[in-house]
């Protein structure tokens, strides 16, 4: 499954890179919700809220690049986990109806999770890694330069080693939802 997601991410990024006429440079901010499920840990993290910022470039009417950062706080009965995620994503237009555009989205995510407790053990745990991400994003144009954004993303894979735990023990799947606004500096609808 991980290889399929990585191949899909590479394909979307490679098809989004060719230079075409610029049709939109945009920046924005969003509120996010995130979850993180550790594969073999007893620790159960709650869905957490947060915020994020993004910038993107639409290359023609169907292809684009998106750079994104999200910061979330995930709670649990043993303490909070701070989760930061940095994305480099390609977007391929999927369905468009009027001012609504949906995109198949895939790429790579760097993520870092910091907590004082992991799997019942107290300490200073700071997990990080780079993993494939895939999902569906959308924009609804509410004017020629302003859009409401939304998205659902999933990140798969293992974190790097951290003191006391090897990467083979720290496999985690993350999911995110976001809603925000984008402003087209150049181009737009």
Secondary structure, 3 states (H helix, E strand, C coil): CHHHHHHHHHHHHHHHHCCCCEEEEEEEEEEEEEEEEECCCCCCCCCEEEEEEEEEEEECCCEEEEEEEEEEEECCCCCCEEEEEEEEEEEEEEEEECCEEEEEEEEEEEEEEEEEEECCEEEEEEEEEEEEEEEEEEEEECCCCEEEEEEEEEECCECCCECCECHHHCEEEEEEEEEEEEEEEEECC
